Amino acid sequence: MKTAVPPASLARQAAAALAALEQVYDADPAGWRQTGTPALKPRRGIYAARDGKKLLKDDQHGKCAYCETRFVHSSPGDVEHYRPKAGYRQSAAGPVLGPGYYWLAYEWRNLLFACEDCNRIRKRQLFPLRNDPAGRARSHHHDLAQEVPLLLNPATGPDPERHLTFVEEVATAGTPEGHASLDAYELNRRALLDDRRERLRSLQSIEMLARLFEFDPPIVDLERLILQYGSEEKLSWHIAQARLTYRSAAFDSAEYAGMVRANFPLLPTV
């Protein structure tokens, strides 16, 4: 769940910085909307300030908003704009059109924490609409409510499980929004499939221990398990660890929670 109140630095600086961008645009609206025109330049030090990035990271439990990989141990990650700030594409092969959603550069609801792979390599300026070009908001004078985006917004959009699910580790789409998001973020790229498969197999391997006493009589020979683990105390410790890991695997804070929920639908989510 995204924190509703923006961080202090953004709240303090955004209004003046936004007014400056709008003034630059209004000086030459037609020029800024030409294909190939250099983008309006929002100030990264404002939208990606340290306190804002930390809050996004905490809200998302250190996971990428798009692929749910927890990557902060190996990469700092990006403050990503759901609606791209500096030009947009309707399709991956289409041209970058200006000026982008510059007026949302400092909008807290438009900011996400994302891995560099999803943000810089996959999505980039892609932002397809169902009703492009007629419904596209091209400046701060237009109404965003007229847009019908195809990409899911992980922070503020509808329940993603309505649009995306998983068959084992493979992401599958059930709606146009699901298909567009799966393709834009390449949610079935090789590295993700490998990581999700490893997570799935790990949970499957501890499921028996975690659920050992849910069945009467037990589905395994307890005496054999005690011999296998060396003592009743050691078996009890392994059961406790398995339960802790298994029962929290579908929490929002867990890596690849969407995949886990699809494969283990009875697990608690909170």
C-alpha positions, 0 to 999 in steps of 0.5 A: 500500500502506497503512503498517501502523504508525499515526502517532505522534500517533494511537498516543499519543492514540487509546486514551484518546480512544476510551475516553472515547467508549465511556464516553459511549455506555455511559451511554445506549446506547438514546439514542445509537441513536435516529434524529436523536440528535446524533452522538458527537463524535470529536476531529478533532485526533487522527484528522486530525493533521498527521503522520497526514494526511501519511502517508495522503497519501504512502501514496496518492501524493497521490491520492484513495482513491476516484477516483484524482484527484491533487488536492493542488495545488488542495485540502488534501483530507480524512481520510476514515472508510471506515466513517462515524464519525457516523451511517450510511445504508444507501442514499443516500435513507435516513435517517442512523442513529446513532450511527455507527462512533464506535469506529473514529474513531481506527482507522488501518485505517479512515482514508483520504485523499480529495478533498472531492468524493468525501467530502463531496458523494458518499459522506458517511455512506453505508455499505451492507451486504449483510446490513443490518440484522441484520449491522450493528455498532451499537456497540463491543460488536458484532463487525465481522466479521459485516458484509458491506460493499458499498463497496470499501475501497481501502486494505485491501480485495480487489483493486478490479480484480475489481469495477471496470474501465474501457471507455476512460474509463468506469468499469464494474462487474462485481459488486454491490460494484463497482456500489455503489462506482461509485454511491456515489462517482459515479465517472462524474461529468462532471469525472472522465470529462473528466480520465480521457479527457484522460489516456487520449488523452495516453497514446495519443498517445505510445504509438507513440513509446514502443514505436517499437523494439519492432517489427522492422522499425519500424512508422514511417519513422524518417527521416520522424520525424527530419525531423518532430522536427528532428534525431536527437538531438531525436527520441531525447529525445522517445522517452526522455520518451515511454517514461518516461511510458508505462511508468510510467502504470500504477504505483500512484503514477500518476493514474488507474492503474486506468483505465490498466491496463484500457486498457493491460493489458501495461504494468508496474504496478511 
